[in-house]
Amino acid sequence: MKRFHVHMGIENLDRSVAFYSSLFGADPSVIKPDYAKWMLDDPRVNFAISTKEGVARGIEHLGVQVENSDELAEVYGRLKAANGPVLEEGATTCCYAKSEKSWIADPDGIMWEAFLTNGEATVYGDNPAL
């Protein structure tokens, strides 16, 4: 089953963790000095925030997280059918996780990722530019 993903750039991690924990009625499932993530089931969303330098405040990117390689192939097919340039990043480290992912920008330049997480990482990693 797929999960909607939202990643937001924020200014103050402690203040934002307190706000979103209250809003969601749950503590983050991952928290690092520059990053926090909630894996919510109601609504089914992977909501992440980070304080990375140079990242604009607000929505950093959106995405679709999948649970297996068949779902990933299905979503990758949809990216290609959207007729935009797809960046096939492949195996990568991002947001303290090891993932397989691809990226596309919508007509207004909003970044979307499709990804399958397959492990944890000790570093934040990097996001590519499309």
C-alpha positions as CSV (number, residue, x, y, z in Angstrom):
1,M,0.0,0.0,0.0
2,K,1.4,3.4,-1.0
3,R,1.9,6.3,1.4
4,F,1.8,10.0,0.5
5,H,5.0,11.8,1.4
6,V,5.5,15.5,2.3
7,H,8.8,17.0,3.2
8,M,8.9,20.6,4.5
9,G,11.8,22.9,5.2
10,I,11.5,24.5,8.6
11,E,13.4,27.1,10.7
12,N,13.4,25.7,14.2
13,L,13.3,21.9,14.7
14,D,12.2,21.9,18.4
15,R,9.4,24.3,17.8
16,S,8.2,22.4,14.7
17,V,8.4,19.0,16.4
18,A,6.3,20.3,19.3
19,F,3.7,21.8,16.8
20,Y,3.4,18.8,14.5
21,S,3.4,16.3,17.4
22,S,0.5,18.1,18.9
23,L,-1.2,18.4,15.5
24,F,-0.8,14.7,14.7
25,G,-1.3,13.5,18.3
26,A,1.9,11.5,17.9
27,D,5.7,11.8,18.5
28,P,8.0,11.5,15.5
29,S,9.2,8.0,14.5
30,V,12.6,9.4,13.6
31,I,14.3,12.4,15.1
32,K,17.8,13.7,14.4
33,P,19.4,17.1,15.1
34,D,18.3,18.5,11.7
35,Y,15.3,16.2,10.8
36,A,12.1,14.6,12.1
37,K,9.7,12.2,10.5
38,W,6.2,10.9,11.3
39,M,4.9,7.7,9.7
40,L,1.2,8.2,10.2
41,D,-1.5,5.7,9.4
42,D,-4.4,8.2,9.7
43,P,-4.0,9.9,7.4
44,R,-1.5,7.5,5.7
45,V,1.4,9.9,5.2
46,N,5.2,10.0,5.6
47,F,5.5,13.6,6.9
48,A,9.1,14.9,7.3
49,I,10.7,18.2,8.3
50,S,14.3,19.4,8.2
51,T,16.4,22.4,8.8
52,K,18.9,21.9,6.0
53,E,20.9,25.1,5.1
54,G,19.9,26.6,1.8
55,V,16.5,24.8,1.7
56,A,13.5,27.1,1.3
57,R,11.0,27.1,4.1
58,G,7.7,25.4,3.3
59,I,7.1,22.5,1.0
60,E,10.5,21.1,0.0
61,H,9.1,18.2,-2.1
62,L,6.2,15.7,-2.3
63,G,6.2,12.1,-3.1
64,V,4.8,8.6,-3.1
65,Q,6.4,6.0,-0.9
66,V,5.9,2.4,-1.8
67,E,6.2,-0.9,0.2
68,N,7.7,-3.2,-2.4
69,S,9.4,-3.3,-5.8
70,D,6.2,-4.1,-7.7
71,E,4.6,-0.9,-6.4
72,L,7.8,1.0,-7.3
73,A,7.7,-0.3,-10.9
74,E,4.0,0.8,-11.1
75,V,4.7,4.3,-9.8
76,Y,7.9,4.6,-12.0
77,G,5.7,3.8,-15.0
78,R,3.3,6.6,-14.0
79,L,6.3,9.1,-13.7
80,K,7.4,8.2,-17.3
81,A,3.8,8.5,-18.6
82,A,3.6,12.1,-17.1
83,N,5.8,13.3,-20.0
84,G,8.3,15.2,-17.9
85,P,12.0,14.6,-17.5
86,V,12.5,11.8,-15.0
87,L,15.7,11.7,-12.9
88,E,16.3,8.0,-12.1
89,E,18.4,8.4,-9.0
90,G,18.5,4.7,-8.2
91,A,20.0,3.5,-4.9
92,T,20.7,6.5,-2.6
93,T,20.9,7.8,0.9
94,C,18.4,10.5,1.8
95,C,16.7,11.6,5.0
96,Y,18.6,9.1,7.2
97,A,17.4,6.2,5.0
98,K,18.6,4.0,2.2
99,S,16.2,4.1,-0.7
100,E,15.7,3.4,-4.4
101,K,14.1,6.5,-6.0
102,S,13.3,8.6,-9.0
103,W,12.3,12.3,-9.3
104,I,10.1,14.4,-11.6
105,A,9.0,18.1,-11.5
106,D,5.4,19.0,-12.1
107,P,4.5,21.7,-14.6
108,D,5.1,24.4,-12.0
109,G,8.5,23.0,-10.8
110,I,7.3,21.3,-7.7
111,M,9.5,18.2,-7.1
112,W,8.0,14.8,-6.6
113,E,9.8,11.6,-5.7
114,A,8.8,8.0,-5.9
115,F,10.7,5.8,-3.6
116,L,11.1,2.5,-1.8
117,T,13.0,2.7,1.6
118,N,15.1,-0.4,2.3
119,G,17.2,0.5,5.3
120,E,18.4,3.2,7.7
121,A,21.4,5.4,7.3
122,T,23.5,7.4,9.8
123,V,23.8,10.5,7.6
124,Y,21.1,12.7,6.0
125,G,22.4,12.4,2.5
126,D,21.7,14.6,-0.5
127,N,18.8,15.3,-2.8
128,P,19.5,15.8,-6.5
129,A,18.5,18.8,-8.6
130,L,16.2,18.1,-11.5
